[in-house]
Amino acid sequence: MVFSSISFLFYFLPAAILLYLALSVPVRVGWRPALWRRLGNLFLFLASCLFYFWGEGFLLWIMLASTLIDYLAGLLISGGYRRGEVRELSAGAPRSGWQRLGLAVSIVSNLSFLGFFKYFNFFVESFNSSMAAVGLVGAQWQDVAAVTLPLGISFYTFQSMSYTIDVYRGEVKATRNLIDFACFVTMFPQLVAGPIVRYRDVATQLVHRVISRPCFVAGIRRFVVGMAKKVLVANVVAKPADQIFALAAADLTPFVAWFGVVCYALQIYFDFSGYSDMAIGLGRMFGFDFPENFDYPYIARSIQDFWRRWHISLSTWFRDYLYIPLGGSRGSAPRTYANLVTVFFLCGLWHGAAWTFVVWGLFHGAFLVVERAGLDRILRRAPVVLRHAYTLLVVVVGWVLFRAETLPHAGGYLAALVGLGEGDAVRYPLMRFVTGHVAVMTAVGVAFSAPLLPAMRRRCSEHRSRAAIAAVDFAELTGLAVLMALVTVHLASGAHNPFIYFRF
């Protein structure tokens, strides 16, 4: 089940909210609030299991197994299996062999789940291709059963694993309550597409949250805006992007190739950030405050700045759990560059089991190295428009690697971008892909890739009378109602509604 579906919007979500709010009534009136919050956590866990089982069936067992292993590992690391209060470990203090074993079991089990279910098919295909290339066709693995990729496995394994690492480091106290921990790992608002929430971000909220009317209303606003970004913009520009990337590279003209990659750049941003907005909004409706995941990355002025704004929860995860433990930027320049390349090699591989994702990660890692080696000093002295143009060019070219099915296809597409293709403008004219609807949504996407809404809110908040405030609130409410109506019409009509996270 995905957020942008009729079954979720009009069946699952209303039922979940109503039942959850009913469980929160005793909390609001002060009758045994701790018990009813725990019952609310149990309900969210069961609802999340149903949400996941609806689409993935019995692959649910992988998520439940990862949850149980990390819960037990956290107890082993913290000593919480013994009687008495669970205490937070001292940061930097020596750890026993049993504590190291608990951390190792957590990391190995999670990476094993991720490695087998996400990369087994990739390994088999790469091995068979290598054998064919050297003439050893007989050594290929034939009739190997394909492994099904569980939805969201990249997100929930990283989320669950961060808990045991933080417990081991002494940055968070382990929990003895399995229901609370299972609720944290499986929470359906951010289960499929993030943001990657850390236990320390929500540990207090799991036991002390209160659902206020302003927070609930803000959650609805955020959810509707995210849904509109996904359905009204991302889904519309996805259609020409899919059509153009489905063409043979030899059939591409420069104009068609550039339009295709611009559409894909808008699709992936509005799709991914839209899902993050919906997750954050849903979290607020249920009393949780999830971290922001996007900060208008297309206004970045360097690749370093881009990664401070794009998929923030993932980039900070890699920074805190891989880059810094490898040494970060504390060592020599070559060591720092090697750390950056390693992190972005794994970042690319995290995004998908294909060599295109690996090269995309290395591509970004290379530009980060070049910027650290001195390009950033040149950029700081350059005009803002040039810094912005440089960043957009690198990012958009990188999206070709990210979207293309194979490296040869990516190479041919990049050649078409610079006019080295053999495309026929008569056979595949640009206007074949640019309908009126697509043109409007492309323009909307370009405009709202910049922080126009925050700027409009700031302007409206300055020197407003009470009547003006009421008018703005009414206009916002009307706009949200219109957006939701348009979303409903699009979904009910069966319009193009791709789900791009199956590869993640």
MARDO-688915 format. One line per 2 residues: number of its first residue (from 1); their letters; for each residue x, y, z of C-alpha. Coordinates in nm, 2 decimals. Each point is the difference from the previous one (the first is absolute). Layout:
<nodes>
NUM> A> X:Y:Z  ...
</nodes>
This chain:
<nodes>
1> MV> 0.00:0.00:0.00  0.13:0.35:-0.08
3> FS> -0.12:0.34:0.12  -0.11:0.11:-0.35
5> SI> -0.27:-0.26:-0.03  -0.38:0.00:0.05
7> SF> 0.02:-0.29:0.24  0.24:0.18:0.23
9> LF> -0.16:0.35:-0.02  -0.36:-0.10:0.04
11> YF> 0.01:-0.33:0.19  0.31:-0.08:0.19
13> LP> 0.10:0.36:0.11  -0.34:0.12:0.13
15> AA> -0.05:-0.33:0.19  0.35:0.02:0.16
17> IL> -0.05:0.36:0.10  -0.34:-0.04:0.15
19> LY> 0.10:-0.31:0.20  0.33:0.16:0.12
21> LA> -0.18:0.32:0.10  -0.25:-0.21:0.20
23> LS> 0.29:-0.16:0.19  0.15:0.35:0.07
25> VP> -0.32:0.13:0.17  0.10:-0.15:0.34
27> VR> 0.34:0.16:-0.03  -0.15:0.34:-0.05
29> VG> -0.23:-0.03:0.30  0.29:-0.13:0.22
31> WR> -0.13:-0.35:0.06  0.30:-0.24:0.02
33> PA> 0.18:0.18:-0.29  0.30:-0.23:0.00
35> LW> -0.21:-0.31:-0.06  -0.20:0.16:-0.28
37> RR> 0.31:0.13:-0.17  0.14:-0.35:0.00
39> LG> -0.33:-0.13:-0.14  0.03:0.27:-0.27
41> NL> 0.35:-0.12:-0.08  -0.13:-0.36:-0.02
43> FL> -0.28:0.12:-0.23  0.25:0.19:-0.22
45> FL> 0.22:-0.32:-0.02  -0.29:-0.22:-0.10
47> AS> -0.12:0.26:-0.25  0.35:0.03:-0.15
49> CL> 0.02:-0.38:-0.03  -0.34:0.00:-0.19
51> FY> 0.12:0.28:-0.22  0.32:-0.19:-0.09
53> FW> -0.17:-0.34:-0.03  -0.26:0.16:-0.24
55> GE> 0.27:0.05:-0.26  0.28:-0.23:0.09
57> GF> -0.17:-0.30:0.15  0.21:-0.24:0.21
59> LL> 0.32:0.20:-0.08  -0.12:0.18:0.32
61> WI> 0.21:-0.27:0.19  0.32:0.17:-0.11
63> ML> -0.09:0.33:0.17  -0.13:-0.18:0.31
65> AS> 0.32:-0.21:0.02  0.22:0.31:-0.03
67> TL> -0.21:0.17:0.27  0.03:-0.29:0.24
69> ID> 0.37:-0.05:-0.06  0.08:0.37:0.06
71> YL> -0.22:0.01:0.31  0.18:-0.29:0.16
73> AG> 0.34:0.14:-0.11  -0.08:0.33:0.17
75> LL> -0.08:-0.18:0.32  0.32:-0.21:-0.02
77> IS> 0.21:0.32:-0.07  -0.16:0.20:0.28
79> GG> -0.03:-0.28:0.26  -0.38:0.05:-0.01
81> YR> -0.06:-0.37:0.01  0.08:0.02:0.37
83> RG> -0.24:0.13:0.27  0.01:0.36:0.09
85> EV> -0.01:0.32:-0.19  0.15:0.01:-0.35
87> RE> 0.27:0.26:0.01  0.16:0.19:-0.29
89> LS> 0.36:-0.11:-0.05  0.28:0.24:0.05
91> AG> 0.13:0.14:-0.33  0.36:-0.10:-0.07
93> AP> 0.02:-0.26:0.28  0.14:-0.35:-0.07
95> RS> -0.25:-0.26:-0.12  -0.01:-0.36:0.09
97> GW> 0.02:-0.29:-0.23  -0.37:-0.07:0.04
99> QR> -0.08:0.36:-0.09  0.22:-0.02:-0.31
101> LG> -0.18:-0.32:-0.09  -0.34:0.16:0.03
103> LA> 0.11:0.28:-0.24  0.15:-0.24:-0.24
105> VS> -0.31:-0.22:-0.01  -0.22:0.31:-0.08
107> IV> 0.23:0.13:-0.27  0.07:-0.34:-0.17
109> SN> -0.37:-0.11:0.01  -0.13:0.33:-0.15
111> LS> 0.27:0.01:-0.26  -0.06:-0.36:-0.08
113> FL> -0.37:0.06:-0.05  0.07:0.30:-0.22
115> GF> 0.28:-0.17:-0.19  -0.19:-0.32:-0.08
117> FK> -0.34:0.14:-0.09  0.12:0.31:-0.18
119> YF> 0.33:-0.10:-0.16  -0.02:-0.38:-0.07
121> NF> -0.16:0.05:-0.35  0.26:0.27:-0.08
123> FV> 0.28:-0.23:0.11  -0.12:-0.29:-0.22
125> ES> -0.06:0.23:-0.30  0.35:0.15:0.04
127> FN> 0.16:-0.34:0.04  -0.17:-0.14:-0.31
129> SS> 0.09:0.31:-0.20  0.37:-0.03:0.11
131> MA> 0.01:-0.37:-0.10  -0.15:0.07:-0.34
133> AV> 0.25:0.28:-0.06  0.30:-0.24:0.06
135> GL> -0.16:-0.28:-0.20  -0.09:-0.22:0.30
137> VG> -0.37:-0.04:-0.08  -0.01:-0.34:0.16
139> AQ> 0.10:0.15:0.34  -0.31:0.22:0.01
141> WQ> -0.26:-0.06:0.27  -0.30:-0.12:-0.20
143> DV> -0.36:-0.04:0.13  0.07:0.19:0.32
145> AA> -0.32:0.12:0.16  -0.04:0.37:0.01
147> VT> -0.03:0.16:0.35  -0.29:0.24:0.06
149> LP> 0.10:0.34:0.13  -0.20:0.09:0.31
151> LG> -0.14:0.35:-0.01  0.18:0.25:0.23
153> IS> 0.27:-0.24:0.11  0.27:0.26:-0.05
155> FY> -0.18:0.24:0.23  -0.11:-0.23:0.29
157> TF> 0.33:-0.19:0.03  0.20:0.33:0.02
159> QS> -0.26:0.14:0.25  0.01:-0.31:0.22
161> MS> 0.37:-0.03:-0.02  0.06:0.36:0.11
163> YT> -0.17:-0.08:0.33  0.25:-0.27:0.11
165> ID> 0.30:0.22:-0.12  -0.13:0.29:0.21
167> VY> -0.06:-0.22:0.30  0.36:-0.14:-0.03
169> RG> 0.14:0.35:-0.03  -0.19:0.12:0.30
171> EV> -0.20:0.25:-0.19  -0.34:-0.14:0.09
173> KA> -0.14:-0.23:0.27  -0.13:-0.34:-0.11
175> TR> -0.37:-0.08:0.05  -0.14:-0.31:0.16
177> NL> -0.34:0.05:-0.15  -0.02:-0.21:-0.32
179> ID> -0.33:0.17:-0.11  0.16:0.35:0.01
181> FA> 0.30:-0.12:-0.19  -0.20:-0.19:-0.26
183> CF> -0.22:0.31:-0.04  0.31:0.21:-0.07
185> VT> 0.14:-0.23:-0.27  -0.33:-0.09:-0.18
187> MF> -0.19:0.33:0.02  -0.18:0.02:-0.33
189> PQ> 0.02:0.37:-0.07  0.38:-0.02:-0.07
191> LV> 0.04:-0.37:-0.05  0.02:-0.02:-0.38
193> AG> 0.18:0.32:-0.11  0.14:0.17:0.31
195> PI> 0.11:0.22:0.15  0.24:-0.23:0.19
197> VR> -0.10:0.07:0.36  0.24:-0.07:0.28
199> YR> -0.12:-0.14:0.33  0.14:0.30:0.19
201> DV> -0.22:0.23:-0.21  -0.32:-0.16:0.12
203> AT> 0.09:-0.18:0.32  -0.17:0.26:0.22
205> QL> -0.30:0.02:-0.24  -0.06:-0.37:0.02
207> VH> -0.09:0.03:0.37  -0.10:0.37:0.05
209> RV> -0.16:0.13:-0.31  -0.32:0.20:-0.01
211> IS> -0.21:0.06:-0.31  -0.09:0.37:-0.01
213> RP> -0.25:0.16:-0.24  0.26:0.24:-0.15
215> CF> 0.24:-0.29:-0.06  -0.27:-0.22:-0.15
217> VA> -0.11:0.28:-0.24  0.36:0.08:-0.09
219> GI> 0.04:-0.37:-0.08  -0.30:0.01:-0.23
221> RR> 0.14:0.30:-0.19  0.34:-0.17:-0.04
223> FV> -0.16:-0.32:-0.12  -0.22:0.17:-0.26
225> VG> 0.29:0.20:-0.14  0.22:-0.31:-0.02
227> MA> -0.28:-0.19:-0.17  -0.04:0.28:-0.25
229> KK> 0.37:0.01:-0.07  -0.01:-0.38:-0.07
231> VL> -0.32:-0.03:-0.20  -0.04:0.34:-0.18
233> VA> 0.37:0.07:-0.08  0.21:-0.32:0.03
235> NV> -0.25:-0.23:-0.17  -0.06:0.23:-0.29
237> VA> 0.37:0.07:-0.09  0.08:-0.37:0.06
239> KP> -0.19:-0.10:-0.32  0.22:0.19:-0.25
241> AD> 0.31:-0.09:0.21  -0.09:-0.37:-0.03
243> QI> -0.08:0.03:-0.37  0.32:0.17:-0.08
245> FA> 0.23:-0.22:0.21  -0.17:-0.30:-0.17
247> LA> 0.13:0.11:-0.34  0.32:-0.14:-0.13
249> AA> 0.28:0.25:0.05  0.05:0.02:-0.37
251> DL> -0.35:0.14:-0.05  0.05:0.30:0.23
253> TP> 0.05:0.36:-0.11  0.16:0.24:0.24
255> FV> -0.33:0.18:0.07  -0.18:-0.32:0.07
257> AW> 0.28:-0.13:0.22  0.02:0.32:0.20
259> FG> -0.37:0.01:0.05  -0.01:-0.36:0.11
261> VV> 0.27:0.04:0.27  -0.16:0.33:0.12
263> CY> -0.33:-0.18:0.04  0.17:-0.28:0.19
265> AL> 0.18:0.25:0.23  -0.34:0.15:0.08
267> QI> -0.16:-0.34:0.04  0.25:-0.14:0.24
269> YF> 0.00:0.32:0.21  -0.37:0.05:0.02
271> DF> -0.06:-0.37:0.04  0.25:-0.05:0.28
273> SG> -0.05:0.33:0.18  -0.37:-0.05:-0.04
275> YS> 0.01:-0.34:0.18  0.22:0.16:0.27
277> DM> -0.25:0.28:0.04  -0.28:-0.26:0.03
279> AI> 0.19:-0.20:0.25  0.08:0.31:0.22
281> GL> -0.36:0.11:-0.02  -0.13:-0.35:0.09
283> GR> 0.25:-0.01:0.29  -0.14:0.33:0.14
285> MF> -0.36:-0.14:-0.03  0.11:-0.29:0.23
287> GF> 0.20:0.23:0.23  0.35:-0.05:-0.13
289> DF> 0.25:0.25:-0.13  0.21:-0.15:-0.28
291> PE> 0.32:0.18:-0.13  -0.01:0.19:-0.32
293> NF> 0.14:-0.18:-0.30  0.02:0.26:-0.28
295> DY> 0.10:0.37:0.01  -0.05:0.12:-0.36
297> PY> 0.31:-0.18:-0.14  -0.03:0.15:-0.35
299> IA> 0.10:0.34:0.14  0.33:-0.14:0.12
301> RS> 0.32:0.18:-0.10  0.24:-0.30:0.02
303> IQ> -0.02:-0.37:0.01  0.09:0.01:0.37
305> DF> -0.30:0.24:0.05  -0.22:-0.23:-0.21
307> WR> 0.07:-0.30:0.24  -0.08:0.22:0.30
309> RW> -0.34:0.06:-0.16  -0.08:-0.33:-0.18
311> HI> -0.13:-0.31:0.19  0.14:0.15:0.32
313> SL> -0.08:-0.30:0.22  0.20:-0.23:-0.22
315> ST> 0.30:0.23:-0.05  0.02:0.07:0.38
317> WF> -0.03:-0.38:0.06  0.30:-0.07:-0.23
319> RD> 0.19:0.29:0.16  -0.06:-0.12:0.36
321> YL> 0.03:-0.37:-0.04  0.25:-0.04:-0.28
323> YI> 0.19:0.32:-0.10  0.10:0.11:0.35
325> PL> 0.09:-0.35:0.12  0.22:-0.04:-0.30
327> GG> 0.18:0.32:0.11  -0.20:0.26:-0.17
329> SR> 0.21:0.30:-0.08  0.23:-0.03:0.30
331> GS> 0.28:-0.17:-0.19  0.21:0.09:-0.30
333> AP> -0.16:0.13:-0.32  0.04:-0.33:-0.19
335> RT> -0.16:-0.18:0.29  -0.29:0.24:0.01
337> YA> -0.05:-0.04:-0.38  0.01:-0.38:0.04
339> NL> -0.27:0.03:0.27  -0.22:0.21:-0.22
341> VT> 0.03:-0.24:-0.29  -0.07:-0.30:0.22
343> VF> -0.31:0.16:0.15  -0.15:0.10:-0.34
345> FL> 0.09:-0.33:-0.16  -0.22:-0.16:0.28
347> CG> -0.26:0.28:-0.03  -0.04:-0.08:-0.37
349> LW> -0.02:-0.37:0.07  -0.26:0.06:0.28
351> HG> -0.23:0.17:-0.26  -0.01:-0.30:-0.23
353> AA> 0.15:-0.33:-0.10  0.15:0.11:-0.34
355> WT> 0.33:0.13:-0.13  -0.18:0.33:-0.10
357> FV> -0.06:0.08:0.37  0.36:-0.08:0.09
359> VW> 0.13:0.23:-0.27  -0.25:0.27:0.10
361> GL> 0.13:-0.02:0.36  0.37:0.01:-0.12
363> FH> -0.09:0.29:-0.22  -0.13:0.21:0.29
365> GA> 0.29:-0.12:0.22  0.25:0.12:-0.27
367> FL> -0.15:0.35:0.00  0.00:0.01:0.38
369> VV> 0.37:-0.08:-0.02  0.07:0.26:-0.26
371> ER> -0.18:0.26:0.20  0.19:-0.08:0.32
373> AG> 0.32:0.00:-0.21  -0.04:0.37:-0.08
375> LD> -0.30:0.05:-0.23  -0.21:0.12:0.30
377> RI> 0.23:0.29:0.05  -0.05:0.10:-0.37
379> LR> -0.37:-0.04:0.03  -0.02:0.23:0.30
381> RA> 0.15:0.28:-0.21  -0.22:-0.07:-0.30
383> PV> -0.33:0.17:-0.07  -0.30:-0.17:0.16
385> VL> -0.16:-0.07:-0.33  0.31:-0.19:-0.12
387> RH> 0.02:-0.21:0.32  -0.37:-0.08:-0.03
389> AY> 0.04:-0.09:-0.37  0.30:-0.23:0.07
391> TL> -0.18:-0.19:0.27  -0.32:-0.05:-0.20
393> LV> 0.21:-0.12:-0.30  0.18:-0.26:0.21
395> VV> -0.31:-0.12:0.17  -0.21:-0.02:-0.32
397> VG> 0.28:-0.19:-0.18  0.02:-0.23:0.30
399> WV> -0.37:-0.08:-0.03  0.06:-0.15:-0.34
401> LF> 0.22:-0.26:0.17  -0.26:-0.05:0.27
403> RA> -0.29:-0.05:-0.24  0.16:-0.19:-0.29
405> ET> -0.05:-0.37:0.01  0.36:-0.09:-0.11
407> LP> 0.33:0.18:-0.02  0.01:-0.02:-0.39
409> HA> -0.35:0.16:0.00  0.13:0.28:0.24
411> GG> 0.30:0.06:-0.23  -0.22:0.03:-0.31
413> YL> -0.24:0.23:0.18  0.29:0.22:0.12
415> AA> 0.13:0.01:-0.35  -0.34:0.12:-0.13
417> LV> 0.00:0.28:0.26  0.30:0.15:-0.17
419> GL> -0.12:-0.05:-0.35  0.20:-0.32:-0.08
421> GE> -0.31:-0.22:-0.05  -0.16:-0.10:-0.32
423> GD> -0.36:0.08:0.09  -0.25:0.11:-0.26
425> AV> -0.21:0.30:0.09  -0.26:-0.10:-0.25
427> RY> -0.05:-0.34:0.14  0.01:0.10:0.37
429> PL> -0.08:0.38:0.01  0.01:0.17:0.34
431> MR> -0.37:0.09:-0.02  -0.08:-0.36:-0.01
433> FV> 0.08:0.00:0.38  -0.11:0.35:0.09
435> TG> -0.38:0.02:0.05  -0.16:0.30:0.15
437> HV> -0.04:-0.17:0.33  0.36:-0.11:0.01
439> AV> 0.12:0.35:-0.09  -0.20:0.16:0.28
441> MT> 0.11:-0.25:0.26  0.36:0.02:-0.11
443> AV> -0.02:0.38:0.05  -0.16:-0.05:0.34
445> GV> 0.26:-0.25:0.10  0.29:0.23:-0.10
447> AF> -0.16:0.29:0.19  -0.07:-0.19:0.32
449> SA> 0.34:-0.16:0.00  0.10:0.33:0.15
451> PL> -0.13:0.11:0.34  -0.29:0.20:-0.13
453> LP> -0.25:-0.12:0.26  0.21:0.10:0.30
455> AM> 0.07:0.34:-0.15  -0.37:0.05:-0.06
457> RR> -0.08:-0.10:0.36  0.27:0.25:0.13
459> RC> -0.14:0.28:-0.21  -0.36:-0.08:0.12
461> SE> 0.11:0.00:0.36  0.14:0.35:-0.02
463> HR> -0.22:0.30:0.09  -0.32:-0.19:-0.02
465> SR> -0.33:0.11:0.16  -0.24:-0.24:0.16
467> AA> -0.22:0.01:-0.31  0.30:-0.08:-0.22
469> IA> 0.11:-0.29:0.21  -0.36:-0.15:-0.02
471> AV> 0.01:0.05:-0.38  0.33:-0.17:-0.04
473> DF> -0.11:-0.29:0.22  -0.32:-0.04:-0.20
475> AE> 0.20:0.01:-0.33  0.24:-0.27:0.14
477> LT> -0.30:-0.22:0.10  -0.16:0.05:-0.34
479> GL> 0.32:-0.08:-0.17  0.05:-0.32:0.20
481> AV> -0.36:-0.11:-0.08  0.06:0.06:-0.37
483> LM> 0.33:-0.19:0.00  -0.16:-0.30:0.18
485> AL> -0.29:0.01:-0.25  0.24:0.00:-0.30
487> VT> 0.20:-0.29:0.16  -0.32:-0.20:0.04
489> VH> -0.10:0.06:-0.36  0.34:-0.11:-0.13
491> LA> 0.01:-0.31:0.21  -0.36:-0.10:-0.08
493> SG> 0.07:0.05:-0.38  0.28:-0.26:0.01
495> AH> 0.26:0.25:-0.11  0.37:-0.09:-0.01
497> NP> 0.10:-0.08:0.36  0.34:-0.16:0.01
499> FI> 0.17:-0.10:0.32  0.38:0.05:-0.04
501> YF> 0.11:-0.14:0.34  -0.02:-0.36:-0.10
503> RF> 0.36:0.03:-0.10  0.11:0.14:0.33
</nodes>
